[in-house]
């Protein structure tokens, strides 16, 4: 991913501080209720800035301290490399899942995006 594809405040010149855009993405991740998810694109749309790749980059760099498993791919596939940890969270929270077919690689379920997707509800006052 090129530096040009990221919002201005996520470049290497902000290495010691959490960039403002990253703070905003993480704030949205924290607002997602248990058992619900938003896609990377949903988060970017809610913020009215960036896109799915930028949100994914923020989550990869800074998302460990928030419920990262609630920000997902639009196709409902579990985050590669973190499938089992995410699945534990989804099951504990009661997140709707589609059971995997026997042909599915690893026999891992997918998120049931029609039932699990959260639209952000009411926008919080003063949230930008």
N, C-alpha and C positions, 0 to 999 in steps of 0.2 A: 504494500500500500504506500502510495506516495504521500509526502508531507502536504502536497497541494490539495489532496482530497479530504483533508481534515479541517475542521473549523480552525480559525486563526490561533486560538488559545491552547491547542493541543500539540504544538510543536516542541522540539527538544529544549527550547529556551525556557520552558516552564517545568523543567524536570524536578525541581524541589518542591513545587506547590501543586496542589490539585487544581487543574484548569477549571475555569468557570463552567464551560460546557460539560465537562465530566461531572461536576457537582450537580448540574441540572439533570443529567441522565440518571445518576445514582439516586437523586431525589425521586424521580418517577419510579424507578425500580422499587424503592421502599414503599411507595404508595399502593402498589399492586396488592390487592387482598390475597390472603392464603387461598389456595385452590384455583387461582385465576392466573392468566398469563397475558403478556403483551408481546407482539413481535418487535424485532429491532426497528422495522419500519413504522410500527404504531407509535413507538416511543419518539422517533424523529418527527413524525407528524404531530404528535401531541405538543412537542416542544416548538414546532414550527421552525426547525433548524436542523441542518444536517440530513443524513439519510441512514439507511440500514447499516451500511459499512462503518460509518462514523460511530454509531451507537455500539456496534459490535466491537469496535476497537476500544472504546471506553470500557465496555464490560470486560474485555480481555485484560486490559491494563489495571483497572481499578475496582472491578466488580466483586471481589472476594468478600468485602465487608457488608454487602447488601444481599437480599435474596435473589442472587443471580439466576437461579433456576426458573424464575418467573419472567425472564426476558428471553424469548425463544425465536427459533426459525419459523417462518410462515408456514412451512410444510408440516410442522409438528414433530419432526425428527429430533430426537434428544441430542443434546450438545455432544459432539464427538469427543471422546476422551474423558467425559464426565457423566456418561449415561447412567451408570449405577448410582452415583451420588445424587444426581438429579431425580432418578426414579424413586429413591428412598424419600426424598422430600415430597414428590408428587403423591406418593402413597400415604405418607403421614398427614398431608394436608387434604387429601381427598380430591385431588385434581383429576378431572375427567380424562381418561386414557382410552385409546383404542387398542385392544389386544393385538399382538403381532400375529400374522399368519405364519404358518410353518415354513413358508418360503422366505420370510423376512430374515435378513442377515442378523445373526445373533439372537433372533427371536425376541427382540425388544419391542415393547409397545411404542406407539406414537401418542402424542397429545391429541385429544379430541378437540380440535381448534374451534369447532362450532359451539361447543359447550364451555370450554375453558377460557376462551378469549375475553378479555376485559376491555371495554371501550374507554376507560378512564373516568367513567361516571361524571359527576359534576366537577368541573374545573375548580380547583381551590382558588379562593379570592387572592388576588395579588400574585398568583403563580404565572411565570412567564416562560 
